């Protein structure tokens, strides 16, 4: 067994794990990042693409913002469509001039991986963590299997950034509170070689279900459809996907969207999960390992990066100043924001996905009309969407 020693062992090389590694590296804190997937896989894993104003500034401050600022798409509004009409929410106008940036999660990961490799800091791909031990001691260890054989990393702290089904999540004790909600629909997402029809995101509520239109580049679009929880990709031909997208996104002024070859597709269950606390001894969870939000509010990656901003500061205080107070309050500080994100994400989800119950459907429709016609309601939506951390 290969023996390694570090101050912080980071499990997972997604946005949370990679940003945490970058922040610690800048402060001279030794850390090792272990990822069970290949570099190619994590750099091509298409996920969220909306970055809040404050999180974009965080990435830039961390040294990972150059390409984001160069090729990321800055949006000052979003459009909400229902009953074949479109309503623009002027985000920046309602949120003190702040915009959002559309820049794919995989692009954030590429930037952070490149920085770490350039620095020479340890980053182990194809290295699956099999066990976390000694979490209630001062010297926990991470056991992993790499292509070169077994590895044991002894450390002071473990950061679990490996998602909701990862080893860190499973290592939390039975006493951890797990709050969960499963929604009666899923999202079918596609990446298509199709010229965008709008420079801003479009959310649509239709009697057939939800739809979302976003863009990744001047030639590539990212689109979503609300589908049943038991539906499979085999049930959705290309023709059926485009037919539903055109039906749900249609307005009197814009009856169709641009179609093109579908490059990727997948179905994602819609659920909310919150673990409380986000810590067990020397193990600290961040991102999806600690919480899941419905993607309707565009908060998943933003929450993950906000977590590691808090965690990095806490680790620095512990190692540099022997101050444990930020580690002791890590869960409390993060969970306040997590629950705000859950509230906003559930608000957007319930408002934009038609309900089966007639009464609930009427209430949701009224809420949607208020959101697009009342400046006060639009302002609340805009501020939550653009920069949740500032509220």
C-alpha positions as CSV (number, residue, x, y, z in Angstrom):
1,X,0.0,0.0,0.0
2,X,1.2,3.5,-1.0
3,X,1.2,5.8,2.1
4,X,0.6,9.5,1.6
5,X,0.3,12.4,4.1
6,X,-1.5,15.7,3.6
7,X,-3.4,18.3,5.6
8,X,-6.7,18.0,3.7
9,X,-7.8,15.0,1.6
10,X,-10.5,16.1,-0.9
11,X,-12.7,13.3,-2.3
12,X,-14.2,14.3,-5.6
13,X,-12.9,16.4,-8.5
14,X,-16.1,18.2,-9.5
15,X,-16.5,22.0,-9.1
16,X,-16.6,21.9,-5.3
17,X,-13.5,19.6,-4.8
18,X,-11.5,21.4,-7.5
19,X,-12.3,24.9,-6.2
20,X,-11.5,23.9,-2.6
21,X,-8.2,22.5,-3.8
22,X,-7.4,25.8,-5.6
23,X,-8.3,27.9,-2.6
24,X,-6.2,25.8,-0.2
25,X,-3.3,25.7,-2.6
26,X,-3.3,29.5,-2.8
27,X,-3.1,29.7,1.0
28,X,-0.3,27.2,1.2
29,X,-2.5,24.4,2.7
30,X,-1.4,20.9,1.5
31,X,-4.2,18.9,0.0
32,X,-4.7,15.9,-2.3
33,X,-7.7,15.5,-4.6
34,X,-8.9,12.0,-5.3
35,X,-11.4,11.3,-8.1
36,X,-12.7,7.9,-9.1
37,X,-13.5,8.9,-12.7
38,X,-11.0,9.8,-15.5
39,X,-10.0,13.3,-16.3
40,X,-11.7,13.1,-19.6
41,X,-15.0,12.1,-17.9
42,X,-15.1,14.9,-15.4
43,X,-14.2,17.5,-18.0
44,X,-17.0,16.4,-20.3
45,X,-19.7,15.9,-17.6
46,X,-22.4,18.4,-18.7
47,X,-24.3,19.8,-15.8
48,X,-25.5,23.2,-14.6
49,X,-24.4,26.3,-16.5
50,X,-25.8,29.4,-14.6
51,X,-23.3,31.1,-12.3
52,X,-24.5,33.7,-9.8
53,X,-22.9,37.1,-9.7
54,X,-21.1,36.5,-6.4
55,X,-19.9,33.0,-7.4
56,X,-18.5,34.3,-10.7
57,X,-16.5,36.9,-8.7
58,X,-15.3,34.1,-6.4
59,X,-14.0,32.1,-9.4
60,X,-12.2,35.1,-10.7
61,X,-10.7,35.9,-7.3
62,X,-9.5,32.3,-7.1
63,X,-7.6,32.7,-10.4
64,X,-10.1,30.6,-12.4
65,X,-12.1,33.3,-14.1
66,X,-10.1,34.2,-17.2
67,X,-11.8,31.9,-19.7
68,X,-15.2,32.3,-18.0
69,X,-15.0,36.1,-18.4
70,X,-13.8,35.7,-22.0
71,X,-16.2,33.1,-23.4
72,X,-19.0,32.9,-20.8
73,X,-22.3,34.5,-21.7
74,X,-23.4,37.4,-19.5
75,X,-27.2,37.6,-19.2
76,X,-29.1,40.5,-17.8
77,X,-32.6,38.9,-17.9
78,X,-34.6,35.7,-18.2
79,X,-37.9,35.1,-20.0
80,X,-40.9,33.2,-18.6
81,X,-43.5,31.9,-21.0
82,X,-47.0,30.6,-20.5
83,X,-50.3,30.7,-22.3
84,X,-48.3,31.4,-25.6
85,X,-46.9,34.7,-24.2
86,X,-43.5,35.7,-23.1
87,X,-42.6,37.9,-20.1
88,X,-39.0,39.2,-19.6
89,X,-37.7,39.5,-16.0
90,X,-35.0,42.2,-16.2
91,X,-32.6,40.6,-13.7
92,X,-29.9,43.2,-13.6
93,X,-32.4,46.1,-13.4
94,X,-34.1,44.5,-10.4
95,X,-30.9,43.3,-8.7
96,X,-28.7,46.3,-8.4
97,X,-27.1,45.9,-11.9
98,X,-25.9,42.4,-11.2
99,X,-26.0,39.8,-14.1
100,X,-25.6,36.0,-14.3
101,X,-23.0,34.2,-16.3
102,X,-23.9,31.1,-18.4
103,X,-20.8,28.9,-18.4
104,X,-21.0,25.2,-18.2
105,X,-20.0,23.2,-15.1
106,X,-17.6,21.1,-17.2
107,X,-15.8,24.3,-18.3
108,X,-15.4,25.4,-14.7
109,X,-13.8,22.0,-13.9
110,X,-11.5,22.2,-17.0
111,X,-10.2,25.6,-15.8
112,X,-9.6,24.4,-12.2
113,X,-8.0,21.1,-13.3
114,X,-5.6,23.0,-15.6
115,X,-4.6,25.3,-12.7
116,X,-3.9,22.4,-10.4
117,X,-1.9,20.5,-12.9
118,X,0.1,23.6,-13.7
119,X,0.9,24.1,-10.0
120,X,2.0,20.5,-9.6
121,X,-0.4,19.9,-6.7
122,X,-1.5,16.3,-6.3
123,X,-4.6,15.3,-8.3
124,X,-5.4,11.6,-8.7
125,X,-7.8,10.5,-11.4
126,X,-9.1,6.9,-11.7
127,X,-8.6,6.6,-8.0
128,X,-11.7,5.3,-6.2
129,X,-12.0,6.0,-2.5
130,X,-13.3,2.8,-0.8
131,X,-13.3,3.8,2.9
132,X,-13.0,6.7,5.2
133,X,-11.7,5.7,8.6
134,X,-10.8,7.3,11.9
135,X,-13.2,10.2,11.3
136,X,-13.6,10.8,15.0
137,X,-9.8,10.9,15.6
138,X,-7.2,13.6,14.9
139,X,-5.6,11.6,12.1
140,X,-8.4,10.3,9.8
141,X,-7.4,8.3,6.7
142,X,-8.7,7.8,3.2
143,X,-8.3,4.4,1.6
144,X,-8.4,4.3,-2.2
145,X,-7.7,2.0,-5.1
146,X,-5.8,3.5,-8.1
147,X,-4.5,1.9,-11.3
148,X,-1.2,1.6,-9.5
149,X,-2.6,-0.2,-6.5
150,X,-4.0,0.7,-3.1
151,X,-3.4,4.1,-1.4
152,X,-3.8,5.3,2.1
153,X,-3.9,9.1,2.6
154,X,-3.5,10.1,6.3
155,X,-4.7,13.7,6.9
156,X,-6.1,16.2,9.4
157,X,-9.4,16.7,7.7
158,X,-11.4,15.1,4.9
159,X,-13.6,17.1,2.5
160,X,-16.4,15.1,1.0
161,X,-17.1,16.6,-2.4
162,X,-18.1,13.4,-4.2
163,X,-21.8,13.8,-4.7
164,X,-25.0,12.4,-3.2
165,X,-24.1,8.8,-3.8
166,X,-20.4,9.0,-2.8
167,X,-18.5,7.5,0.0
168,X,-18.5,10.7,2.1
169,X,-22.3,10.8,2.1
170,X,-22.4,7.2,3.1
171,X,-19.9,7.8,5.9
172,X,-22.3,10.1,7.7
173,X,-23.7,8.5,10.9
174,X,-27.3,7.3,11.3
175,X,-27.9,10.3,13.6
176,X,-27.5,12.7,10.7
177,X,-30.9,14.3,9.8
178,X,-31.8,13.7,6.2
179,X,-34.6,15.9,4.8
180,X,-35.9,14.7,1.5
181,X,-38.6,15.5,-1.1
182,X,-39.1,13.6,-4.4
183,X,-41.1,15.4,-7.1
184,X,-43.6,13.6,-9.4
185,X,-41.6,14.5,-12.6
186,X,-38.1,14.3,-14.0
187,X,-36.2,16.4,-16.5
188,X,-35.2,15.1,-19.9
189,X,-32.2,17.2,-21.0
190,X,-30.5,17.5,-24.4
191,X,-27.5,19.2,-25.8
192,X,-28.1,20.1,-29.5
193,X,-26.2,21.5,-32.3
194,X,-28.8,24.2,-32.9
195,X,-28.4,28.0,-33.1
196,X,-30.0,29.7,-30.1
197,X,-33.2,31.5,-30.6
198,X,-32.7,33.8,-27.7
199,X,-29.7,35.4,-25.9
200,X,-31.4,34.7,-22.5
201,X,-32.8,31.7,-20.8
202,X,-36.4,30.8,-21.4
203,X,-38.6,29.0,-18.7
204,X,-41.9,27.8,-20.0
205,X,-45.0,26.4,-18.3
206,X,-47.4,24.5,-20.6
207,X,-50.3,22.2,-20.0
208,X,-48.1,19.4,-21.4
209,X,-45.4,20.2,-18.9
210,X,-42.3,22.3,-18.2
211,X,-39.7,23.3,-20.7
212,X,-36.4,25.3,-20.4
213,X,-34.3,26.8,-23.2
214,X,-30.7,27.8,-22.6
215,X,-27.6,28.2,-24.7
216,X,-24.0,27.1,-24.4
217,X,-22.5,28.9,-27.4
218,X,-23.6,30.6,-30.6
219,X,-24.1,27.2,-32.2
220,X,-25.1,24.9,-29.3
221,X,-28.3,24.9,-27.2
222,X,-29.2,23.2,-24.0
223,X,-32.9,22.3,-23.6
224,X,-35.0,20.5,-21.0
225,X,-38.5,18.9,-20.9
226,X,-40.5,17.9,-17.8
227,X,-41.3,14.2,-18.2
228,X,-42.9,11.4,-16.0
229,X,-40.8,9.7,-13.4
230,X,-41.0,6.3,-15.1
231,X,-40.3,7.5,-18.6
232,X,-37.2,6.3,-20.4
233,X,-35.0,7.7,-23.2
234,X,-36.2,5.0,-25.5
235,X,-39.7,6.5,-25.3
236,X,-38.4,9.8,-26.6
237,X,-37.3,9.9,-30.2
238,X,-35.7,13.0,-31.7
239,X,-38.9,13.9,-33.5
240,X,-40.9,13.6,-30.3
241,X,-38.4,15.7,-28.3
242,X,-38.4,18.5,-30.8
243,X,-42.2,18.4,-31.2
244,X,-42.7,18.8,-27.4
245,X,-40.1,21.6,-27.2
246,X,-41.8,23.5,-30.0
247,X,-45.2,23.0,-28.4
248,X,-44.2,24.0,-24.9
249,X,-42.0,26.9,-25.8
250,X,-44.2,28.4,-28.6
251,X,-45.5,32.0,-28.3
252,X,-47.6,33.9,-30.9
253,X,-44.4,35.8,-31.9
254,X,-42.0,32.8,-31.8
255,X,-43.8,29.6,-32.7
256,X,-40.7,27.4,-33.2
257,X,-37.2,26.8,-31.9
258,X,-34.2,26.0,-34.1
259,X,-33.6,22.3,-34.4
260,X,-30.4,20.3,-35.0
261,X,-28.5,17.1,-34.2
262,X,-28.8,16.0,-30.6
263,X,-25.3,15.6,-29.2
264,X,-26.2,14.3,-25.7
265,X,-29.3,13.4,-23.8
266,X,-30.3,12.1,-20.3
267,X,-33.1,12.0,-17.7
268,X,-32.6,13.4,-14.2
269,X,-34.9,12.8,-11.3
270,X,-36.1,15.9,-9.5
271,X,-35.5,15.9,-5.8
272,X,-34.5,17.9,-2.8
273,X,-32.2,16.6,-0.1
274,X,-30.6,18.3,2.9
275,X,-28.2,16.7,5.5
276,X,-27.9,18.3,8.9
277,X,-25.2,18.6,10.1
278,X,-22.8,18.7,7.1
279,X,-20.0,17.5,9.4
280,X,-19.0,14.3,11.2
281,X,-15.8,14.6,13.2
282,X,-13.1,15.4,10.8
283,X,-15.3,14.9,7.7
284,X,-16.9,17.9,6.1
285,X,-19.4,17.6,3.3
286,X,-19.8,20.1,0.5
287,X,-22.0,20.4,-2.6
288,X,-24.2,17.5,-3.6
289,X,-22.7,15.3,-0.9
290,X,-24.6,17.5,1.6
291,X,-27.6,18.8,-0.3
292,X,-29.5,18.5,-3.6
293,X,-31.8,21.2,-5.0
294,X,-34.1,21.0,-8.0
295,X,-32.3,22.6,-11.0
296,X,-35.2,24.9,-11.7
297,X,-33.6,27.6,-9.5
298,X,-30.1,27.1,-11.0
299,X,-28.6,26.8,-7.5
300,X,-26.8,23.4,-7.5
301,X,-23.3,24.4,-8.6
302,X,-23.6,27.8,-6.9
303,X,-24.4,26.2,-3.6
304,X,-21.4,23.8,-3.9
305,X,-19.0,26.6,-4.6
306,X,-20.4,28.7,-1.8
307,X,-19.8,25.7,0.6
308,X,-16.2,25.4,-0.3
309,X,-15.6,29.2,0.1
310,X,-16.7,28.7,3.7
311,X,-14.8,25.5,4.1
312,X,-11.5,26.9,2.7
313,X,-11.7,29.9,5.1
314,X,-12.3,27.5,8.0
315,X,-9.4,25.3,7.1
316,X,-7.1,28.3,6.8
317,X,-8.2,29.6,10.2
318,X,-7.5,26.2,11.7
319,X,-4.1,25.6,10.3
320,X,-2.8,29.2,10.3
321,X,-4.3,30.5,13.6
322,X,-5.3,27.3,15.4
323,X,-8.8,28.8,15.4
324,X,-11.5,26.1,15.3
325,X,-14.5,28.4,15.5
326,X,-15.2,28.5,11.7
327,X,-15.0,24.7,11.5
328,X,-17.4,24.4,14.4
329,X,-20.0,26.7,12.8
330,X,-19.5,25.5,9.2
331,X,-22.7,23.6,9.0
332,X,-24.8,26.3,10.6
333,X,-23.4,29.0,8.2
334,X,-23.9,26.8,5.1
335,X,-27.3,25.4,6.0
336,X,-28.8,28.9,6.3
337,X,-28.0,29.5,2.6
338,X,-28.9,25.9,1.6
339,X,-32.4,26.3,3.0
340,X,-32.8,29.7,1.2
341,X,-31.8,27.9,-2.0
342,X,-34.2,25.1,-1.3
343,X,-37.1,27.5,-0.8
344,X,-36.3,29.4,-4.0
345,X,-35.8,26.2,-6.0
346,X,-39.0,24.7,-4.8
347,X,-40.8,28.0,-5.5
348,X,-39.6,28.0,-9.1
349,X,-40.3,24.2,-9.5
350,X,-43.8,24.3,-8.2
351,X,-44.7,27.4,-10.1
352,X,-43.4,26.2,-13.5
353,X,-44.5,22.5,-13.4
354,X,-48.2,22.0,-13.9
355,X,-49.9,20.1,-11.1
356,X,-52.3,17.2,-11.4
357,X,-54.6,18.7,-8.8
358,X,-56.9,21.4,-10.3
359,X,-56.9,23.6,-7.2
360,X,-53.2,23.5,-6.8
361,X,-52.8,24.2,-10.5
362,X,-54.9,27.3,-10.2
363,X,-52.9,28.6,-7.2
364,X,-49.6,28.0,-9.1
365,X,-50.9,29.8,-12.2
366,X,-51.8,32.8,-10.1
367,X,-48.4,32.8,-8.5
368,X,-46.8,32.8,-11.9
369,X,-48.9,35.7,-13.1
370,X,-47.9,37.7,-10.0
371,X,-44.2,36.9,-10.6
372,X,-44.3,38.4,-14.1
373,X,-46.7,41.3,-13.6
374,X,-45.8,42.6,-10.1
375,X,-42.5,44.5,-9.9
376,X,-42.2,43.6,-6.2
377,X,-42.6,39.9,-6.9
378,X,-40.3,40.1,-10.0
379,X,-37.7,41.8,-7.8
380,X,-37.7,39.0,-5.2
381,X,-37.3,36.4,-8.0
382,X,-34.5,38.4,-9.6
383,X,-32.5,38.9,-6.4
384,X,-32.8,35.2,-5.5
385,X,-31.8,34.1,-9.0
386,X,-28.9,36.5,-9.5
387,X,-27.1,36.5,-6.1
388,X,-28.6,34.4,-3.3
389,X,-25.6,35.0,-1.1
390,X,-26.2,38.8,-0.9
391,X,-29.7,38.4,0.6
